[in-house]
C-alpha cells in the first residue's frame, strides 16, 4: 500500500510542499550563502523522494518544483519573444580619459543635481531577462538583438541561482536582468570531460555559457552548473521600485537573487578610478570571469533626464579591461600526439604569472602558426589571457630577440614512435600515420572507445587503460572483451591501489553492459579519423550494418549526408587494413551491435527524396529524418532536381527556400508531412 491514501491526496500535497520548501531553503543556503546544511546524500534522498511523489501524483506537481533544477524537458525550438523594454548595450571604452569625459559630461547635463554613481563588476557572460509575476518566475529570455530574444525558460529553471519563487517583499510584476556566467571550476571540469569523450574543449566560459542555454535537453543544461548574477531591475509603468539602483539591487538580494557583493557607491571620479584600479588586479581572484567595470548614475529618477542614444543609455558606461599580456622566454617546444595522430606543438615557457595563474605552457597550434609568428629559438613570446581561460601566444617580443636567432624547424618524425609525419594537402596539421603502433594513439583510441558517448565503459578510466596496456592485456579495443576476472585481480604495482574482487566484477559488468550499445555508437567508438558522433549516426542509418559499411566503395561513402570525399577516403582506408577488419570481427564475435535497430515502418514515402530544414514542434531534426526513413523515404542534405519535397520548419535556411522555389520543389510543413504518413 502507498504511504499515503490514494483517495485523500491532501497529506501528499502537504508533504510535497514541505519537501519543496526545505529543498529550496537548502539550495538557497548552498548557492547564495556557501553553506551546506545537510550531507549530499541527505539532499539527494529528499530530491528523489519528491521526484517519486511527482511521478506518482503528477497532478500535484508544481511547475516551480525544485526538481526542475535537474532538468529533463526537451525543447525542440526556442520561441522568439519581444522584450517589453529593449535590452540596450552599454557604451564601452578602454580609456580612463573617456571615463573622465563621461563623468564631466554627466555633471554638466545634471547641472547642480545631487547624485552619486554605482560601480559594479561587468560579468563576462550571457545577458538574459527574467520576468516575475506575484513572486513566481514566468519567463526567461535571452538578449537576442536587443528587441527580440529566445525563450529559454525551461533551461533557466535548471540554474540554481535563478530563484523560481521570491522571498519577502517584492513587486507584483517586474523583470530582473543579469548575466549567466560559467564559473571557472565548473568550466574546466566540463572541458576535461569533453576531451575525455573525444570532443574539442570550449574556448572560453562565455561561449560555453551561451551554448548551454540553447541546449535542447534541459537535463544537459543542468549538468553545466551555470550561475546567474543579477545586475538590473525594471518594471512596467505603475509598479513602484526603489529610488536608487544600489537600493534596488539590495532589495533583490533580499528577494533571493544572487547579487554581487562588490557593488560600491562612488561620489566622484577619484573614487571611480580607485575602484577600477583595484579590480584590474583583483579580478583574477574571482571564481568567474569579468571583463570590466560598469558605472551608472545611482539615482534612477535622473535617468530620464540624461536620456538615451540610439544604442545605449547616457546614464551608464562600461570600462573594459585590456587583455593582460606578458613576455616570457620560450624554453623548448614539445610535440604531443593525439588520438588520431595529429601533432600539436606546445611551447614550454619560463613560468610567468598571468591572469591569476602561473603559465608554463601554451599551444603553438601547428607548423603554419609557428611560421606565421616567425618564432625562433631563444625568443621571448608574448602571452595573453583576456576572457580566455587558456593562455594564447599572440606574438614574439622582438625587442628581446638575440642577433642571429634561428627559425624553429618543425619536426619531421613522430616524437613517440619515430614514424615520418604526413601532411595532407589542404590540412593545417601534420599527423603520424602509424596508428596501430604509436603508444599515445593506441591509448587515446582506447580512451575514446570506452568514453561516455561511445561504449560508455565508465570503469575503464585512463589510469586503468594504461595499467592494462602495460600488463600486455589490452593492445586494441577488441582485447577489452577478452579480459577475464583472474587476469584483473591484483593487477597494479601498488598493492593498496591494485584491482580487487569488487573492482574486477564492476569492470567486467560494465564491459558486458556495453554490448547493448546501439550500432551508431559502435561506429563512432571505432575512432575512424574525421568520423564524429553525428557522422557515425548518418553512416549507421545509411548502411544499416557493419558489412555494408565495411565494403562500401569510396564513391558511395561520399554520398552520405555530411560525409564528403575526405571522410569517405579515411573510412575506406581504415577498413582496407586487415588488422582493422580483424578487430571488427572480434567485436562482432564478442556480441557488440553490428546492425542498426530495425524500426517497423511502411513504404508510404518510398521513392521520395526529402530535404529537411528548420526547427519543428513534434520532432527534433534527427527524429524527423529517422521518421522519413522509417516510412521508406530518402533524406538528402541538399536540394537538387531530384528532390521531391522540402520539409520546412521554423527558422528555415533562406538559401534552401530560394533554391527550392527556383527548381520548383514543393514545400511542405510539418502538418503536411504528418498527413502524408498518417
PyMOL commands that set and color helices and strands:
alter all, ss='L'
color gray80, all
select helices_A, chain A and resi 10-33+40-56+58-60+66-70+96-110+153-156+184-196+205-213+218-223+245-255+269-285+300-306+367-373+398-400+439-450+462-470+477-482+485-488+495-497+501-516+519-525+533-543+546-550+554-559+564-576+578-590+621-630+654-663+670-677
alter helices_A, ss='H'
color red, helices_A
select strands_A, chain A and resi 80-82+92-93+117-123+126-133+136-142+148-150+173-181+227-234+264-266+290-297+316-320+324-337+343-354+357-363+380-385+392-396+421-422+431-432+609-613+634-636+645-648+666-668
alter strands_A, ss='S'
color yellow, strands_A
deselect
rebuild
show_as cartoon
